[in-house]
Amino acid sequence: MRKGKRVLITDGVNAGGEMLVRSFASHGASTAFFYSNSYDKAIALSKEVSALNIRCKISKLDSLWSALEVLRGYFDDEFDVLVFNIDISDNTSFDNMDGDKWRNMVIAEIDGLFYTIRALRPFLNRRCGSIIITAAKNENSGFSCDILESYIKGLTISLSKSLNDANINVNAIIYENVEGVGTHVADATRQLASNSSSFMTGQIIRL
């Protein structure tokens, strides 16, 4: 990844997100990240790596539009890489999935992913833009995890076709949330964001 790329990472304060923020920032990227909770952690991370933190609940459109205005000002209306970082490791079974859990664990994540990409795509670099979905799961996945994993696969492949003419690559990394994997995920994500990977799109990488 060349220095100077402008990168947004959603949910930059969970374990995987923090690793991504640190990795991109340490390699010279101009980095911003969303967070919805853990205010103190977000502020500390932002100061430590000189990244912009933006409070945003991505499944809520009003929150997303407000965050977008801040982001546009920071990146002068254009950025290069959107890393959508998501934890799909919930292991709730179908029998234990009630209406509230379905809305909060599945629908909210589906909405957040769609809304974020839909809102931010017009501001992605049309010469070499990149969307990368990173999804953490457990070895023993549950009902909601399997649904979200299938959604991520389908969305990645479909978006890669839809955005090909706009020179925006779309790829995904799905990984088991085990000790030490974060460094490999961050390295793979940076590689996908680099100009040397501009030929790759529609790929699902497993770690």
Beta strands, then each sheet from edge to edge (+ up, - down):
strand 1: 6-9
strand 2: 30-35
strand 3: 52-55
strand 4: 81-87
strand 5: 129-137
strand 6: 168-176
strand 7: 204-206
sheet 1: 3+ 2+ 1+ 4+ 5+ 6+ 7+
end
